[in-house]
Each structure stands twice: as C-alpha cells, then as structure tokens.
Amino acid sequence: MKKQVIKILVGLMLVTGAAGCAKPPTEEMNASQASIQAVTSEGANVYAKDELAGLQKEMAAAQDEIKVQEGKLFKNFDKAKEMIAKAKAGAEGLKPVVATRKEEAKQNAIAGLAAAQAAVTEAKDLLANAPKGKGTSADIEAMGADLNGLSESLPGVQSMIDSADYFGAADKAGVISQKAGEVSAQVKAAMEKMAASKKTSKKKK
Amino acid sequence: MRHLTFAVLLSLLWLFVASCSNTPIPSELSLVASQEEMLRRDGASIYAPEEFISICKEHRDIKDRLFKEQARFAWFRNYELAQIEYRYLADRGQLLLQYVKDERARRNNSVTSSLASHEKKSAALLTLACSINEGRVARRSLTRAELLIDEARVLLEKEKHKSALLLLNDAEYYLKSAERSLRVVAGRYTDRSQISHWQHLVEAARRESRGSHAPSILVSKLDRKLIVFRNGVETHTYRVGVGRNGLKDKLRSGDQATPEGRYRVVKKVPGSHFFRALLINYPNEEDLRAFSLAKKKGIVSKRAGIGSLLEIHGGGKDGVTDGCVALDNRDMAEIFEMANVGTPVTIVGSMSYDNIVSAAFGKL
C-alpha cells in the first residue's frame, strides 16, 4: 500500500513537472510576428488595413493566452499555438491579397495618368485647331496657359507612381483630367459660339 | 494507511480544483479592450499618438498584473487593484476618445477653413485674370494652385488633414506667384494717387466738353468703356477692347500697351483695315518726355522707338490689339460720325478706386 501511495505521488509529480515545464511557443510567436511584419512592409497597412488589424488582434489574444498559461500550474500552450498558427496562416494568406490590391492600385494610377495625359493632349489639340482671330487670341492664350499649368503637374503624378503612392497619384491624375476636360469644354463652347456668330453674320449679309 | 491515501488524493483534488477555479475577472477589462479598439478606429494614433501609446502600454501592464493575479492560488486572488486600475484607464480612455473626436473636428475645421480661404483667393485672382488681357501671366500659376486645392479637397474627404494642409501650403505658393504677376500688371489700379490723377483727367475731359456741342471722347481701359461727353454730359457709352498689355501705359514701340493721357483725333480713316479708324496724336509731348526719361534710366533699350499709329478703330471689342482701342463695327460707325479731327480723346486706366482690381486684391 505504501508503495502504491509513493507510486501515485511520484506519478503525479512527474505529470505536474511535465505540465509545469511546458514551454511557451516563443519560436512560433516570433515566426508569426515576422510574417505579419513582412506583409505589413509589403503594404498591408495601406492595402489591407482591416485584415492587418485583425491579425494584430489575434496575435495580442495569443500573447494573452500565453501569459494566462504561464501563470497556471498545469500549463497548456496548445490553444496559444493554435492561435499563433492561425495568425501566421492569415498573414501568409494576406500576402497575395496585398499584392493583388497593390497591383490594382498601381494599374489604376497608371490608367489615371494615361487618362490625364490624353485629356491634356485632347485639350491642347482642340486649342491648336481653334480658329484664331482678334476675338479669340486672348482666350486662346489664357487657355494655353491653363494647359501649361496642367502639363507641368503631370510629372508629379508619375513621381507619385514611382514612389508607390498609387492612391495619391490616382487622385492627382483625376483632378488633372477634370481640369483638362473643363478647358476642352471651354474651347468647344468658344468654337461653337464663333460658328454660330459666323452663321448669323452670313444671314445678315 | 487507506485514510492517508484518501487524504493525499483529496488534498491533490482540492489543489487541482482550487487552482483551476475561475474567479470572475473585472468586467472593466472588456470595456477597456473595446475602448482601445474604438480609439484605434477613430485615429487616436494620428490625433493623440503619445497618449494613445501610453494608454496601450498601461493596458498591457495592467493585463500582465491581472494575469499574475489570475495565476495565484484561488483563495489568494484579488482583482480589486486591477479593477481600480482598469476603471482609471477606462476614464483616461474616455477622455482620450473625446479628445480624439474634438481634435478630429478641429483639424477638419482647420483644413476646411484653409481650403475655403484658398478657394476664395483663387476665385478672386481668377476673376481678375479673366477680366484683363494680361491675365494670362497668372493663369499657369493659378491652374497649378487650383489643382492643388482640388487635391486637398479630395484628401480632406479622406480625413488626411496633414497631407491636405501640405498641399494647401503649396497652393499658397502658386497663388502668391499669381498675385505677384497680377500686381506687376495691375498694381497701379489700386493706387489711390494714380487713380486720383486719372480722375482729374476724366474731369478735364468732361469740363472740356462743357459749353460745346462737340464731343469729347474718354476711354477707361480697365472698365473697357468708351464714353462720349457733350456739354459735360455723358451721352454715349460703348464697350471696347484694348492692347494685349492694355493695362500698362504705353512706353515704347511694340509693347502692346495702350497709352494714357490727353490726345486729339488727328486723322479720320474711313477705309481702315479695321473698318473705320480715328488716328490720335500719340506720342504727345508728355509721352516723348516719358520715353526720353525711360531711355536715360535704361528702362527701354537705346534702339527702341516710341511707337505710333495709335487708333480708335473697329474690328470688334472682344479682340486684343497692339495698343489701339477697338470697338464693334456698328459702334465704331457711330463714333466715326460724331468725331472730327481735333476731337479730344482722353485715355485713363480707371475712373474709380472701386474697380475689379481693387475688389480682387481686397479679397486676398
């Protein structure tokens, strides 16, 4: 009987010792954090803000779980490991999403720049073909100055694309396109007005 | 012996149960956690980064202490301190939430008001630039300023206040540049002594026509008006166009400016290239003196000529000329009939201080 009690006690001590000596998943934690860091530096903080916040929340919860387990007599880090693994998988899964969104934003900015360039060119062509005369030369000069201002702003869009500020570039390009469109509309309106006045003067004759 | 074994097992069971029992943790923990989430979402890291970091750190520290407390033997667990700390942190969080809300609104207002001020300036300068032939000199800068203002508006919608303000600063540079260009051209039109001089010329023209049925012609360049006086009374008013650099006082040949001063019609040209024309005696003695002085001062080159053949002619009021005063042909026909050789022609910059230039610069 005495031997039995000793066996039980030793067994319990071994179990307790084994459970108490369970190590926190530091390596897994570091690896997971590295994955999150990597996806952040790839642009998750810009292109997947909500998803990144979710991952960070998961990591914080895993850390809490580790701390809770560290304080226990019978430590069990399985749940923490599971949470860390989930966060790591989430970070890995987010990489292609970030890459796709970044590429979309880039293509959108490039398309925006092309549209802005086309809008400025169209306005310049319209202006170049506008009938020049005493009545229009001042307006043509003024609109030409407007278009020069727009042309000078185009390299700024390219610089933003080069520095990967795709959203900013798209915004800037959009504003330039809109202004160029306004100038084109002014030129067209002036041309229509001139054409109308020519018709009227012909009728008068 | 059995009793001993039973006692040991019972003790172990009690130990196990006691260590595993869950004393409820303070409810404030979840409140603080959700508060932190709200702060993050509301942009506390932007509007109050230091306080936000401090609160997050404090939260972690309290949580660590809570976990340590949680790890203690059930009978000795005491969450009172943690609860107090959490309550204190929740109060701090609440204050920060309010501050973030206020700061966000403050920055929003600040950018909105700066945007409005820039828009007002830009609109005033554009109105002026569109009203005068020389407006082209400012249009390039104005366009760049307008683009930046529009971009800032987009950023304001996205609540990127800092970036929006930076763009508005850049816009300010272009607005100032546009303003400088316009002041060089039109600054005289806000100068009270200059305007007073022009007003004397206007009065002289009016006086000259008194007691005479002969017309006296007055041209106000900024107002783009040609007025005919008879007997000191304004009888006709017409719209006119002036030189490409018409707001300037003509100084030399080719400057495309429209001269200012008192002249007379020296020739009537019925078959002008521009419908009909009245040639005036530019340069008069005053113009010759000013030209000679400008040459001496090196303002104009030694080889420059003073220019000639300044006319009031037809061809259309909407055009820009090389310095002449242009009217629509129908109006020119009327004036041609009224004027004779010797008819006085007075050309001034503006008749009043309350003009578009003063109004535009007054809004800046």
Interface residues (C-beta under 8 A of the other chain):
Chain A: M1 K2 Q4 V5 I8 L9 L12 A53 D64 K67 V68 E70 G71 K72 L73 F74 G133 K134 G135 S137 A138 E141 A142 G144 A145 D146 L147 N148 G149 L150 E152 S153 G168 D171 K172 G174 V175 I176 Q178 K179
Chain B: M1 R2 L4 T5 V8 L9 L12 S19 R40 K63 D64 F67 K68 Q70 A71 R72 A129 C130 N133 G135 R136 V137 R139 R140 S141 L142 T143 R144 E146 L147 D150 E151 V154 L155 S163 G241 R244 G315 G316 D318 G319 V320 T321 A326
